[in-house]
């Protein structure tokens, strides 16, 4: 019985794990370095008012 071994197996990346403490520390460091947090009203989109690109697939 042969066992297949993949040539150059890449190690799995570490899972993205953030804790509320680590996020809080990052925010504190950002503010301490002079960063500013803006509060955006509900319903406001981050999309700019550029013309939309419609893609049509199929026959006309």
Predicted model as a PDB file, atoms N, CA, C, CB and O in Angstrom, pLDDT in the B-factor column:
MODEL        1                                                                  
ATOM      1  N   UNK A   1       0.840  -1.170   0.000  1.00 59.00           N  
ATOM      2  CA  UNK A   1       0.000   0.000   0.000  1.00 59.00           C  
ATOM      3  C   UNK A   1       0.893   1.244   0.000  1.00 59.00           C  
ATOM      4  CB  UNK A   1      -0.960  -0.008   1.218  1.00 59.00           C  
ATOM      5  O   UNK A   1       1.788   1.374   0.835  1.00 59.00           O  
ATOM      6  N   UNK A   2       0.643   2.149  -0.938  1.00 63.00           N  
ATOM      7  CA  UNK A   2       1.424   3.375  -1.029  1.00 63.00           C  
ATOM      8  C   UNK A   2       0.682   4.516  -0.357  1.00 63.00           C  
ATOM      9  CB  UNK A   2       1.729   3.720  -2.494  1.00 63.00           C  
ATOM     10  O   UNK A   2      -0.541   4.624  -0.438  1.00 63.00           O  
ATOM     11  N   UNK A   3       1.428   5.338   0.287  1.00 63.00           N  
ATOM     12  CA  UNK A   3       0.863   6.514   0.919  1.00 63.00           C  
ATOM     13  C   UNK A   3       1.303   7.726   0.116  1.00 63.00           C  
ATOM     14  CB  UNK A   3       1.302   6.630   2.413  1.00 63.00           C  
ATOM     15  O   UNK A   3       2.496   7.955  -0.081  1.00 63.00           O  
ATOM     16  N   UNK A   4       0.339   8.492  -0.342  1.00 64.00           N  
ATOM     17  CA  UNK A   4       0.659   9.679  -1.118  1.00 64.00           C  
ATOM     18  C   UNK A   4       1.030  10.815  -0.168  1.00 64.00           C  
ATOM     19  CB  UNK A   4      -0.530  10.084  -2.027  1.00 64.00           C  
ATOM     20  O   UNK A   4       0.336  11.081   0.813  1.00 64.00           O  
ATOM     21  N   UNK A   5       2.120  11.465  -0.478  1.00 60.00           N  
ATOM     22  CA  UNK A   5       2.560  12.607   0.303  1.00 60.00           C  
ATOM     23  C   UNK A   5       2.616  13.797  -0.644  1.00 60.00           C  
ATOM     24  CB  UNK A   5       3.952  12.345   0.992  1.00 60.00           C  
ATOM     25  O   UNK A   5       3.301  13.760  -1.666  1.00 60.00           O  
ATOM     26  N   UNK A   6       1.908  14.820  -0.304  1.00 57.00           N  
ATOM     27  CA  UNK A   6       1.896  16.014  -1.144  1.00 57.00           C  
ATOM     28  C   UNK A   6       3.269  16.675  -1.069  1.00 57.00           C  
ATOM     29  CB  UNK A   6       0.770  17.007  -0.701  1.00 57.00           C  
ATOM     30  O   UNK A   6       3.857  16.819   0.003  1.00 57.00           O  
ATOM     31  N   UNK A   7       3.748  17.062  -2.218  1.00 58.00           N  
ATOM     32  CA  UNK A   7       5.039  17.740  -2.263  1.00 58.00           C  
ATOM     33  C   UNK A   7       4.873  19.136  -1.697  1.00 58.00           C  
ATOM     34  CB  UNK A   7       5.601  17.791  -3.711  1.00 58.00           C  
ATOM     35  O   UNK A   7       4.004  19.891  -2.133  1.00 58.00           O  
ATOM     36  N   UNK A   8       5.683  19.469  -0.754  1.00 67.00           N  
ATOM     37  CA  UNK A   8       5.693  20.786  -0.126  1.00 67.00           C  
ATOM     38  C   UNK A   8       4.330  21.147   0.458  1.00 67.00           C  
ATOM     39  CB  UNK A   8       6.118  21.841  -1.133  1.00 67.00           C  
ATOM     40  O   UNK A   8       3.679  22.074  -0.022  1.00 67.00           O  
ATOM     41  N   UNK A   9       3.903  20.442   1.462  1.00 79.00           N  
ATOM     42  CA  UNK A   9       2.659  20.781   2.125  1.00 79.00           C  
ATOM     43  C   UNK A   9       2.831  22.088   2.879  1.00 79.00           C  
ATOM     44  CB  UNK A   9       2.217  19.653   3.076  1.00 79.00           C  
ATOM     45  O   UNK A   9       3.812  22.279   3.599  1.00 79.00           O  
ATOM     46  N   UNK A  10       1.875  22.979   2.710  1.00 81.00           N  
ATOM     47  CA  UNK A  10       1.916  24.250   3.419  1.00 81.00           C  
ATOM     48  C   UNK A  10       1.234  24.073   4.779  1.00 81.00           C  
ATOM     49  CB  UNK A  10       1.228  25.382   2.586  1.00 81.00           C  
ATOM     50  O   UNK A  10       0.189  23.429   4.877  1.00 81.00           O  
ATOM     51  N   UNK A  11       1.824  24.640   5.808  1.00 82.00           N  
ATOM     52  CA  UNK A  11       1.160  24.549   7.102  1.00 82.00           C  
ATOM     53  C   UNK A  11      -0.121  25.375   7.103  1.00 82.00           C  
ATOM     54  CB  UNK A  11       2.099  25.015   8.223  1.00 82.00           C  
ATOM     55  O   UNK A  11      -0.206  26.406   6.435  1.00 82.00           O  
ATOM     56  N   UNK A  12      -1.105  24.922   7.849  1.00 81.00           N  
ATOM     57  CA  UNK A  12      -2.370  25.649   7.926  1.00 81.00           C  
ATOM     58  C   UNK A  12      -2.143  26.967   8.657  1.00 81.00           C  
ATOM     59  CB  UNK A  12      -3.463  24.799   8.643  1.00 81.00           C  
ATOM     60  O   UNK A  12      -1.416  27.006   9.649  1.00 81.00           O  
ATOM     61  N   UNK A  13      -2.759  28.053   8.174  1.00 73.00           N  
ATOM     62  CA  UNK A  13      -2.608  29.322   8.869  1.00 73.00           C  
ATOM     63  C   UNK A  13      -3.317  29.284  10.223  1.00 73.00           C  
ATOM     64  CB  UNK A  13      -3.154  30.471   8.011  1.00 73.00           C  
ATOM     65  O   UNK A  13      -4.284  28.548  10.418  1.00 73.00           O  
ATOM     66  N   UNK A  14      -2.823  30.076  11.125  1.00 74.00           N  
ATOM     67  CA  UNK A  14      -3.448  30.150  12.440  1.00 74.00           C  
ATOM     68  C   UNK A  14      -4.845  30.750  12.290  1.00 74.00           C  
ATOM     69  CB  UNK A  14      -2.581  30.994  13.426  1.00 74.00           C  
ATOM     70  O   UNK A  14      -5.054  31.640  11.465  1.00 74.00           O  
ATOM     71  N   UNK A  15      -5.798  30.267  13.082  1.00 73.00           N  
ATOM     72  CA  UNK A  15      -7.143  30.828  12.987  1.00 73.00           C  
ATOM     73  C   UNK A  15      -7.152  32.281  13.469  1.00 73.00           C  
ATOM     74  CB  UNK A  15      -8.142  29.982  13.808  1.00 73.00           C  
ATOM     75  O   UNK A  15      -6.403  32.654  14.373  1.00 73.00           O  
ATOM     76  N   UNK A  16      -8.006  33.084  12.854  1.00 72.00           N  
ATOM     77  CA  UNK A  16      -8.127  34.488  13.245  1.00 72.00           C  
ATOM     78  C   UNK A  16      -8.952  34.561  14.516  1.00 72.00           C  
ATOM     79  CB  UNK A  16      -8.773  35.343  12.111  1.00 72.00           C  
ATOM     80  O   UNK A  16     -10.170  34.382  14.494  1.00 72.00           O  
ATOM     81  N   UNK A  17      -8.283  34.824  15.609  1.00 76.00           N  
ATOM     82  CA  UNK A  17      -8.964  34.868  16.898  1.00 76.00           C  
ATOM     83  C   UNK A  17      -8.690  36.225  17.526  1.00 76.00           C  
ATOM     84  CB  UNK A  17      -8.495  33.703  17.837  1.00 76.00           C  
ATOM     85  O   UNK A  17      -7.540  36.582  17.782  1.00 76.00           O  
ATOM     86  N   UNK A  18      -9.721  36.954  17.763  1.00 79.00           N  
ATOM     87  CA  UNK A  18      -9.619  38.244  18.430  1.00 79.00           C  
ATOM     88  C   UNK A  18     -10.474  38.177  19.683  1.00 79.00           C  
ATOM     89  CB  UNK A  18     -10.066  39.420  17.493  1.00 79.00           C  
ATOM     90  O   UNK A  18     -11.578  37.631  19.674  1.00 79.00           O  
ATOM     91  N   UNK A  19      -9.954  38.733  20.744  1.00 85.00           N  
ATOM     92  CA  UNK A  19     -10.737  38.821  21.964  1.00 85.00           C  
ATOM     93  C   UNK A  19     -11.128  40.268  22.165  1.00 85.00           C  
ATOM     94  CB  UNK A  19      -9.951  38.276  23.188  1.00 85.00           C  
ATOM     95  O   UNK A  19     -10.519  41.174  21.596  1.00 85.00           O  
ATOM     96  N   UNK A  20     -12.137  40.478  22.968  1.00 87.00           N  
ATOM     97  CA  UNK A  20     -12.556  41.861  23.217  1.00 87.00           C  
ATOM     98  C   UNK A  20     -11.426  42.651  23.867  1.00 87.00           C  
ATOM     99  CB  UNK A  20     -13.814  41.896  24.111  1.00 87.00           C  
ATOM    100  O   UNK A  20     -11.315  43.860  23.662  1.00 87.00           O  
ATOM    101  N   UNK A  21     -10.585  41.971  24.652  1.00 88.00           N  
ATOM    102  CA  UNK A  21      -9.458  42.655  25.290  1.00 88.00           C  
ATOM    103  C   UNK A  21      -8.425  43.098  24.252  1.00 88.00           C  
ATOM    104  CB  UNK A  21      -8.799  41.740  26.335  1.00 88.00           C  
ATOM    105  O   UNK A  21      -7.894  44.205  24.337  1.00 88.00           O  
ATOM    106  N   UNK A  22      -8.141  42.232  23.271  1.00 89.00           N  
ATOM    107  CA  UNK A  22      -7.140  42.595  22.269  1.00 89.00           C  
ATOM    108  C   UNK A  22      -7.661  43.712  21.361  1.00 89.00           C  
ATOM    109  CB  UNK A  22      -6.751  41.363  21.428  1.00 89.00           C  
ATOM    110  O   UNK A  22      -6.895  44.584  20.952  1.00 89.00           O  
ATOM    111  N   UNK A  23      -8.939  43.690  21.050  1.00 90.00           N  
ATOM    112  CA  UNK A  23      -9.525  44.756  20.229  1.00 90.00           C  
ATOM    113  C   UNK A  23      -9.513  46.066  21.012  1.00 90.00           C  
ATOM    114  CB  UNK A  23     -10.978  44.392  19.794  1.00 90.00           C  
ATOM    115  O   UNK A  23      -9.203  47.124  20.465  1.00 90.00           O  
ATOM    116  N   UNK A  24      -9.851  45.985  22.288  1.00 92.00           N  
ATOM    117  CA  UNK A  24      -9.842  47.181  23.133  1.00 92.00           C  
ATOM    118  C   UNK A  24      -8.435  47.770  23.221  1.00 92.00           C  
ATOM    119  CB  UNK A  24     -10.369  46.848  24.543  1.00 92.00           C  
ATOM    120  O   UNK A  24      -8.275  48.990  23.205  1.00 92.00           O  
ATOM    121  N   UNK A  25      -7.424  46.923  23.314  1.00 92.00           N  
ATOM    122  CA  UNK A  25      -6.037  47.382  23.373  1.00 92.00           C  
ATOM    123  C   UNK A  25      -5.638  48.045  22.057  1.00 92.00           C  
ATOM    124  CB  UNK A  25      -5.090  46.208  23.690  1.00 92.00           C  
ATOM    125  O   UNK A  25      -4.939  49.059  22.061  1.00 92.00           O  
ATOM    126  N   UNK A  26      -6.077  47.480  20.931  1.00 93.00           N  
ATOM    127  CA  UNK A  26      -5.770  48.065  19.630  1.00 93.00           C  
ATOM    128  C   UNK A  26      -6.423  49.430  19.470  1.00 93.00           C  
ATOM    129  CB  UNK A  26      -6.224  47.134  18.510  1.00 93.00           C  
ATOM    130  O   UNK A  26      -5.808  50.358  18.944  1.00 93.00           O  
ATOM    131  N   UNK A  27      -7.678  49.557  19.927  1.00 94.00           N  
ATOM    132  CA  UNK A  27      -8.384  50.837  19.846  1.00 94.00           C  
ATOM    133  C   UNK A  27      -7.686  51.869  20.726  1.00 94.00           C  
ATOM    134  CB  UNK A  27      -9.867  50.676  20.270  1.00 94.00           C  
ATOM    135  O   UNK A  27      -7.508  53.015  20.313  1.00 94.00           O  
ATOM    136  N   UNK A  28      -7.290  51.474  21.932  1.00 96.00           N  
ATOM    137  CA  UNK A  28      -6.597  52.391  22.839  1.00 96.00           C  
ATOM    138  C   UNK A  28      -5.282  52.868  22.225  1.00 96.00           C  
ATOM    139  CB  UNK A  28      -6.335  51.711  24.196  1.00 96.00           C  
ATOM    140  O   UNK A  28      -4.945  54.049  22.315  1.00 96.00           O  
ATOM    141  N   UNK A  29      -4.541  51.950  21.601  1.00 96.00           N  
ATOM    142  CA  UNK A  29      -3.273  52.325  20.966  1.00 96.00           C  
ATOM    143  C   UNK A  29      -3.519  53.274  19.798  1.00 96.00           C  
ATOM    144  CB  UNK A  29      -2.516  51.071  20.482  1.00 96.00           C  
ATOM    145  O   UNK A  29      -2.753  54.214  19.588  1.00 96.00           O  
ATOM    146  N   UNK A  30      -4.583  53.030  19.041  1.00 95.00           N  
ATOM    147  CA  UNK A  30      -4.932  53.890  17.907  1.00 95.00           C  
ATOM    148  C   UNK A  30      -5.257  55.303  18.393  1.00 95.00           C  
ATOM    149  CB  UNK A  30      -6.131  53.302  17.126  1.00 95.00           C  
ATOM    150  O   UNK A  30      -4.776  56.282  17.823  1.00 95.00           O  
ATOM    151  N   UNK A  31      -6.069  55.408  19.442  1.00 96.00           N  
ATOM    152  CA  UNK A  31      -6.447  56.710  19.973  1.00 96.00           C  
ATOM    153  C   UNK A  31      -5.242  57.426  20.584  1.00 96.00           C  
ATOM    154  CB  UNK A  31      -7.556  56.555  21.017  1.00 96.00           C  
ATOM    155  O   UNK A  31      -5.097  58.640  20.443  1.00 96.00           O  
ATOM    156  N   UNK A  32      -4.380  56.668  21.263  1.00 96.00           N  
ATOM    157  CA  UNK A  32      -3.195  57.243  21.894  1.00 96.00           C  
ATOM    158  C   UNK A  32      -2.238  57.811  20.847  1.00 96.00           C  
ATOM    159  CB  UNK A  32      -2.480  56.188  22.747  1.00 96.00           C  
ATOM    160  O   UNK A  32      -1.550  58.801  21.099  1.00 96.00           O  
ATOM    161  N   UNK A  33      -2.197  57.175  19.665  1.00 96.00           N  
ATOM    162  CA  UNK A  33      -1.296  57.643  18.609  1.00 96.00           C  
ATOM    163  C   UNK A  33      -1.877  58.824  17.834  1.00 96.00           C  
ATOM    164  CB  UNK A  33      -0.985  56.506  17.651  1.00 96.00           C  
ATOM    165  O   UNK A  33      -1.292  59.268  16.846  1.00 96.00           O  
ATOM    166  N   UNK A  34      -3.022  59.330  18.279  1.00 95.00           N  
ATOM    167  CA  UNK A  34      -3.608  60.498  17.622  1.00 95.00           C  
ATOM    168  C   UNK A  34      -4.742  60.160  16.679  1.00 95.00           C  
ATOM    169  CB  UNK A  34      -2.556  61.232  16.871  1.00 95.00           C  
ATOM    170  O   UNK A  34      -5.283  61.048  16.019  1.00 95.00           O  
ATOM    171  N   UNK A  35      -5.111  58.893  16.604  1.00 94.00           N  
ATOM    172  CA  UNK A  35      -6.216  58.499  15.733  1.00 94.00           C  
ATOM    173  C   UNK A  35      -7.540  59.029  16.245  1.00 94.00           C  
ATOM    174  CB  UNK A  35      -6.278  56.987  15.605  1.00 94.00           C  
ATOM    175  O   UNK A  35      -7.669  59.384  17.416  1.00 94.00           O  
ATOM    176  N   UNK A  36      -8.499  59.078  15.379  1.00 94.00           N  
ATOM    177  CA  UNK A  36      -9.810  59.601  15.731  1.00 94.00           C  
ATOM    178  C   UNK A  36     -10.880  58.649  15.214  1.00 94.00           C  
ATOM    179  CB  UNK A  36     -10.015  61.027  15.157  1.00 94.00           C  
ATOM    180  O   UNK A  36     -10.772  58.126  14.105  1.00 94.00           O  
ATOM    181  N   UNK A  37     -11.898  58.431  16.012  1.00 92.00           N  
ATOM    182  CA  UNK A  37     -13.003  57.553  15.621  1.00 92.00           C  
ATOM    183  C   UNK A  37     -14.200  58.433  15.300  1.00 92.00           C  
ATOM    184  CB  UNK A  37     -13.348  56.512  16.751  1.00 92.00           C  
ATOM    185  O   UNK A  37     -14.605  59.270  16.106  1.00 92.00           O  
ATOM    186  N   UNK A  38     -14.759  58.234  14.114  1.00 88.00           N  
ATOM    187  CA  UNK A  38     -15.933  58.992  13.700  1.00 88.00           C  
ATOM    188  C   UNK A  38     -17.162  58.119  13.856  1.00 88.00           C  
ATOM    189  CB  UNK A  38     -15.795  59.491  12.241  1.00 88.00           C  
ATOM    190  O   UNK A  38     -17.145  56.938  13.510  1.00 88.00           O  
ATOM    191  N   UNK A  39     -18.229  58.706  14.378  1.00 87.00           N  
ATOM    192  CA  UNK A  39     -19.485  57.973  14.489  1.00 87.00           C  
ATOM    193  C   UNK A  39     -20.330  58.328  13.273  1.00 87.00           C  
ATOM    194  CB  UNK A  39     -20.237  58.309  15.829  1.00 87.00           C  
ATOM    195  O   UNK A  39     -20.586  59.501  13.005  1.00 87.00           O  
ATOM    196  N   UNK A  40     -20.755  57.319  12.551  1.00 84.00           N  
ATOM    197  CA  UNK A  40     -21.543  57.502  11.334  1.00 84.00           C  
ATOM    198  C   UNK A  40     -23.006  57.182  11.657  1.00 84.00           C  
ATOM    199  CB  UNK A  40     -21.006  56.591  10.165  1.00 84.00           C  
ATOM    200  O   UNK A  40     -23.311  56.188  12.317  1.00 84.00           O  
ATOM    201  N   UNK A  41     -23.891  58.039  11.180  1.00 87.00           N  
ATOM    202  CA  UNK A  41     -25.321  57.848  11.434  1.00 87.00           C  
ATOM    203  C   UNK A  41     -25.827  56.574  10.769  1.00 87.00           C  
ATOM    204  CB  UNK A  41     -26.122  59.058  10.933  1.00 87.00           C  
ATOM    205  O   UNK A  41     -25.294  56.136   9.750  1.00 87.00           O  
ATOM    206  N   UNK A  42     -26.856  55.991  11.356  1.00 87.00           N  
ATOM    207  CA  UNK A  42     -27.462  54.797  10.776  1.00 87.00           C  
ATOM    208  C   UNK A  42     -28.027  55.123   9.407  1.00 87.00           C  
ATOM    209  CB  UNK A  42     -28.564  54.235  11.695  1.00 87.00           C  
ATOM    210  O   UNK A  42     -28.572  56.205   9.193  1.00 87.00           O  
ATOM    211  N   UNK A  43     -27.894  54.181   8.479  1.00 82.00           N  
ATOM    212  CA  UNK A  43     -28.448  54.340   7.147  1.00 82.00           C  
ATOM    213  C   UNK A  43     -27.517  55.022   6.160  1.00 82.00           C  
ATOM    214  CB  UNK A  43     -29.702  55.104   7.231  1.00 82.00           C  
ATOM    215  O   UNK A  43     -27.837  55.122   4.976  1.00 82.00           O  
ATOM    216  N   UNK A  44     -26.368  55.492   6.631  1.00 80.00           N  
ATOM    217  CA  UNK A  44     -25.419  56.144   5.741  1.00 80.00           C  
ATOM    218  C   UNK A  44     -24.539  55.074   5.120  1.00 80.00           C  
ATOM    219  CB  UNK A  44     -24.565  57.207   6.498  1.00 80.00           C  
ATOM    220  O   UNK A  44     -24.024  54.201   5.819  1.00 80.00           O  
ATOM    221  N   UNK A  45     -24.367  55.141   3.813  1.00 76.00           N  
ATOM    222  CA  UNK A  45     -23.590  54.140   3.103  1.00 76.00           C  
ATOM    223  C   UNK A  45     -22.157  54.612   2.908  1.00 76.00           C  
ATOM    224  CB  UNK A  45     -24.233  53.819   1.755  1.00 76.00           C  
ATOM    225  O   UNK A  45     -21.895  55.810   2.797  1.00 76.00           O  
ATOM    226  N   UNK A  46     -21.250  53.673   2.868  1.00 71.00           N  
ATOM    227  CA  UNK A  46     -19.863  53.985   2.572  1.00 71.00           C  
ATOM    228  C   UNK A  46     -19.603  54.045   1.080  1.00 71.00           C  
ATOM    229  CB  UNK A  46     -18.955  52.970   3.210  1.00 71.00           C  
ATOM    230  O   UNK A  46     -18.492  54.362   0.656  1.00 71.00           O  
ATOM    231  N   UNK A  47     -20.608  53.745   0.286  1.00 68.00           N  
ATOM    232  CA  UNK A  47     -20.473  53.772  -1.166  1.00 68.00           C  
ATOM    233  C   UNK A  47     -20.459  55.213  -1.649  1.00 68.00           C  
ATOM    234  CB  UNK A  47     -21.615  52.981  -1.843  1.00 68.00           C  
ATOM    235  O   UNK A  47     -21.232  56.044  -1.173  1.00 68.00           O  
ATOM    236  N   UNK A  48     -19.580  55.501  -2.593  1.00 69.00           N  
ATOM    237  CA  UNK A  48     -19.569  56.838  -3.190  1.00 69.00           C  
ATOM    238  C   UNK A  48     -20.639  56.909  -4.272  1.00 69.00           C  
ATOM    239  CB  UNK A  48     -18.164  57.180  -3.778  1.00 69.00           C  
ATOM    240  O   UNK A  48     -21.160  55.884  -4.712  1.00 69.00           O  
ATOM    241  N   UNK A  49     -20.954  58.104  -4.687  1.00 69.00           N  
ATOM    242  CA  UNK A  49     -22.000  58.290  -5.696  1.00 69.00           C  
ATOM    243  C   UNK A  49     -21.418  58.184  -7.096  1.00 69.00           C  
ATOM    244  CB  UNK A  49     -22.694  59.648  -5.515  1.00 69.00           C  
ATOM    245  O   UNK A  49     -21.534  59.114  -7.894  1.00 69.00           O  
ATOM    246  N   UNK A  50     -20.806  57.075  -7.388  1.00 67.00           N  
ATOM    247  CA  UNK A  50     -20.278  56.842  -8.721  1.00 67.00           C  
ATOM    248  C   UNK A  50     -21.294  56.048  -9.516  1.00 67.00           C  
ATOM    249  CB  UNK A  50     -18.919  56.104  -8.665  1.00 67.00           C  
ATOM    250  O   UNK A  50     -22.107  55.328  -8.935  1.00 67.00           O  
ATOM    251  N   UNK A  51     -21.264  56.164 -10.828  1.00 68.00           N  
ATOM    252  CA  UNK A  51     -22.214  55.389 -11.626  1.00 68.00           C  
ATOM    253  C   UNK A  51     -22.025  53.891 -11.393  1.00 68.00           C  
ATOM    254  CB  UNK A  51     -22.055  55.718 -13.119  1.00 68.00           C  
ATOM    255  O   UNK A  51     -20.900  53.395 -11.338  1.00 68.00           O  
ATOM    256  N   UNK A  52     -23.113  53.203 -11.262  1.00 68.00           N  
ATOM    257  CA  UNK A  52     -23.023  51.763 -11.034  1.00 68.00           C  
ATOM    258  C   UNK A  52     -22.739  51.041 -12.342  1.00 68.00           C  
ATOM    259  CB  UNK A  52     -24.318  51.229 -10.397  1.00 68.00           C  
ATOM    260  O   UNK A  52     -23.092  51.512 -13.424  1.00 68.00           O  
ATOM    261  N   UNK A  53     -22.104  49.905 -12.219  1.00 72.00           N  
ATOM    262  CA  UNK A  53     -21.802  49.093 -13.398  1.00 72.00           C  
ATOM    263  C   UNK A  53     -22.721  47.882 -13.381  1.00 72.00           C  
ATOM    264  CB  UNK A  53     -20.293  48.657 -13.428  1.00 72.00           C  
ATOM    265  O   UNK A  53     -22.608  47.009 -12.521  1.00 72.00           O  
ATOM    266  N   UNK A  54     -23.619  47.846 -14.332  1.00 75.00           N  
ATOM    267  CA  UNK A  54     -24.539  46.711 -14.412  1.00 75.00           C  
ATOM    268  C   UNK A  54     -23.960  45.679 -15.371  1.00 75.00           C  
ATOM    269  CB  UNK A  54     -25.959  47.165 -14.876  1.00 75.00           C  
ATOM    270  O   UNK A  54     -23.539  46.010 -16.479  1.00 75.00           O  
ATOM    271  N   UNK A  55     -23.946  44.464 -14.942  1.00 77.00           N  
ATOM    272  CA  UNK A  55     -23.471  43.384 -15.780  1.00 77.00           C  
ATOM    273  C   UNK A  55     -24.676  42.544 -16.177  1.00 77.00           C  
ATOM    274  CB  UNK A  55     -22.389  42.526 -15.051  1.00 77.00           C  
ATOM    275  O   UNK A  55     -25.419  42.057 -15.324  1.00 77.00           O  
ATOM    276  N   UNK A  56     -24.855  42.386 -17.462  1.00 79.00           N  
ATOM    277  CA  UNK A  56     -26.000  41.616 -17.961  1.00 79.00           C  
ATOM    278  C   UNK A  56     -25.441  40.353 -18.594  1.00 79.00           C  
ATOM    279  CB  UNK A  56     -26.869  42.447 -18.996  1.00 79.00           C  
ATOM    280  O   UNK A  56     -24.598  40.410 -19.489  1.00 79.00           O  
ATOM    281  N   UNK A  57     -25.920  39.221 -18.118  1.00 82.00           N  
ATOM    282  CA  UNK A  57     -25.507  37.950 -18.680  1.00 82.00           C  
ATOM    283  C   UNK A  57     -26.713  37.355 -19.408  1.00 82.00           C  
ATOM    284  CB  UNK A  57     -24.964  36.980 -17.571  1.00 82.00           C  
ATOM    285  O   UNK A  57     -27.788  37.198 -18.828  1.00 82.00           O  
ATOM    286  N   UNK A  58     -26.524  37.039 -20.637  1.00 78.00           N  
ATOM    287  CA  UNK A  58     -27.603  36.459 -21.405  1.00 78.00           C  
ATOM    288  C   UNK A  58     -27.831  37.218 -22.695  1.00 78.00           C  
ATOM    289  CB  UNK A  58     -28.870  36.428 -20.588  1.00 78.00           C  
ATOM    290  O   UNK A  58     -27.184  38.228 -22.974  1.00 78.00           O  
ATOM    291  N   UNK A  59     -28.761  36.709 -23.467  1.00 73.00           N  
ATOM    292  CA  UNK A  59     -29.065  37.319 -24.760  1.00 73.00           C  
ATOM    293  C   UNK A  59     -30.124  38.386 -24.594  1.00 73.00           C  
ATOM    294  CB  UNK A  59     -29.528  36.262 -25.773  1.00 73.00           C  
ATOM    295  O   UNK A  59     -30.968  38.312 -23.701  1.00 73.00           O  
ATOM    296  N   UNK A  60     -30.069  39.380 -25.463  1.00 63.00           N  
ATOM    297  CA  UNK A  60     -31.078  40.443 -25.438  1.00 63.00           C  
ATOM    298  C   UNK A  60     -32.172  40.139 -26.410  1.00 63.00           C  
ATOM    299  CB  UNK A  60     -30.462  41.800 -25.754  1.00 63.00           C  
ATOM    300  O   UNK A  60     -33.118  40.915 -26.538  1.00 63.00           O  
TER     301      UNK A  60                                                      
ENDMDL                                                                          
END                                                                             
